[in-house]
Amino acid sequence: MKMNLNKPFVLVGASGHGMVVAEIIEDNGGVLSIFVDAVPELQEQSGYKVVQHIDTIPDIEEKQFIISIGNNSTRKKVTELHPNVRYGTAVHPSAQISKRAAIGEGTVVMAGVCVNSKASIGKHCILNTRCSIDHECVIEDYVHVSPGASLAGNVAVGEGTHIGTGAAIIQNITIGKWCTIGAGAVVLHDVPDYATVVGVPGRVIKINPHE
């Protein structure tokens, strides 16, 4: 998938995750205009200026934004606060994205990621380093697939779910919304909404509070 390099980027979130996204933009030959972060002591990140408020950025309509914050619920809150800005995507040059896959706006694809044929990735997702999304998977908005996690074919993942580092999901599994799949878990059965799953094989240890 090709990034839009015709407009400069603004990254909302200047922590470690933001640093990685900045380098993806640089490695593609794109232009990073500025970071936005609410921490007042943070004035600079990776050689770029940091401001506290989106509203202070000039020519905002000429820029594309990415919410470079790792927390899924925070990314959702930020996009709801700023529904009228334009969102881009950031895809590392080493990522392998099928020409038949779809990637939603605001999504970041890190180094070594593989997304196979007819997979659908929602908006404002994070596909982290060397994770694998196989054919016909459906990943809804605000999902974070952590480094080294593997999803076999036809896996569905609901909004806001976090799949931990090195987790493995077998084919044809449905994982609900706002779930937490622990690092290294092996998921062999469907997972209900808001569940936390750990272990090998994966088991639900709690249902998280939700509105």
N, C-alpha and C positions, 0 to 999 in steps of 0.2 A: 504494500500500500504506500502511495506517495503522499508526503506531507505537502500542505500548502505553504510554500516558502515566499509567497508574494507579499505577505503582511508580517510585520514584526510581532513577536510573542510577548505576552505579559504572563508571568507566573505568580499565582496567588499561593503563597507558602514558601518560605525561604529557609526551611530546615534541610536535613540531609536528603530527603526525597526530592526537594526542589533542586538541589545541586545536581542530582543525577539527571533530572529532566532537562536542566540547562545544558548539560553536556550532550544530550541527545540532539537538542536543537543545533548546537554548535557543530556536531559531527555531520549533520545534514546540510550544513552551509546556511542555516537559517539565522535570523537576527533576533536576539533577545533584547527587548527594550528595557525592562525593569522588573523587579520583584515587588510584590505587595505582601506585607506581613504586619500583624498587629503588635508585635513586640517592639516597644519604642526604642530599646537599646540597640536594635539591629539596624544598622545604617547601610551595610554593604554585605553582599554575598557573592562569592566567586567572581569578584571584579565588577559586579553590577550594583547599581543603586537600589536601595530598598525604601519604599514609602509605606505609610500605614493605611492609606485609604485609596480604594479604587477611584473614587470620585475626583481625586487630585491629578489623575493621569490625563495629559492633553491628548486631543484627537483620538479619543477612546474608540470611536467607530472605525478607525483605520487599523485597529490592532485585533489580534486573536488571543484568547485567554486559555490557560490551562490551570485547573485547580491542583497545584502540586502539594497536596496534603495527603498523608497516608491513611488517615482515619476516614472510614467510609461515611459515617453519619455527618462528620464535619464537611466533607465535600458536598454532600447533598444540601446541607444548610446554606453553604456559601452560594451554590447555584440558585437556590430559591431566593436569596437576598438580591441577586443580580441576574434576573432573568433576561435582560435585554442586551447583554454583551455577547459578542460572537466568540464561540469556542472552536479551537483548533484541535489537532491531534499531534502526538509526538511518537514517532516510530523509529527505533534504533536501526541503523543501516544493516546490522547483522541479523535482524529478525526475519523469519521466513513466514510470510503471510500469503496464503492461497489467493489467487485472483478471483476465486469464487466465495471468499469470506467477506464479511461486512464488519467494519469497525465504526462505532459511534463517536460522535463529537466529544471532545474533552478527554478521550481515553489515551493512556500512555502505554506503550509497548516497549519493554526493556530489551537489553542485549540478549541474544540467543533464544528468544521466544519463537515457538513454532505454532502457527494457527492453520489448521488444515481445512480442506474443502467444505464449503457451505456452513462453516461455523459462523455464528452471529454474536458479536460482542457489543454490548450496550454502551450507553453514554457514561462518561466520567469513571471508567473502570481503570484498574491497574493490572496489567499483565507483567509480573515481575520477572527478574532475570532467570532465563532458561526454563520457564514453565512451558508446558505443552498442552494445547487445546486441540483435540482431535476432531474428526469430521462431524458435522451437523450438531455440534454442541451449541446450546443457547445460553449465553451469559447475559443476565439482565443488568440494569444500570447500577453503578456504584459498587460493583463487586471488586474485590482485591484477590487475585490469585498470586500467592507468594512464590519466592524463588524455588525452582525445582519441583513444583507441584505438577502432577500429571492428571489430565482428564481424558479418559477414553471416549470413544465415539458416542454420540447421542446423549450426552450428559446435559441436564438443565440445571442452572444455578439461579436462584431467586435474588431479587434486589438486595444490595447491601451486604451480602454474605462475604465472609473472610475465610479463604482457604489457606491453611498454614503451610509453612515451608516443608517441602518434601512429601506432602500428602498425595495419596493416590485414590482416584475415583474410578471404579470399574464402569463399563459401558451401560447405557440405558438407565442410569440413576437420576433421580430428581432430588435436588437439594433445595429446601425452602428458602424464604427470604430472611435476611438478617440473622443467619446462622454463623457459628464459628466452628470451623473444622480444624482441629488441633494439628500441630506440626507432626508429620510422619504418620498420621492416621490413614488407615486403609478402609475406605467406605464401600461396603458391599450391599447396603440396603438404602432405600429412600430415607430422606431426613426431613422431619417436619419443620415448619417455620420456627425461628427463634431458638433452635436447639444448639447446644454445644456437644460436639462429637470428638472423642479422643480414642486412641488405642488401635491395636491390631488384633482382631478386626475392630473397626470403629463401632463405638456404642454411645448412645445418648446419655450424658451424665446430668444434664439439667436443661430446662427450658428457661431462657432468659426473660426478664421482665420487658414488657413492651407496652406502647400506648395502643 
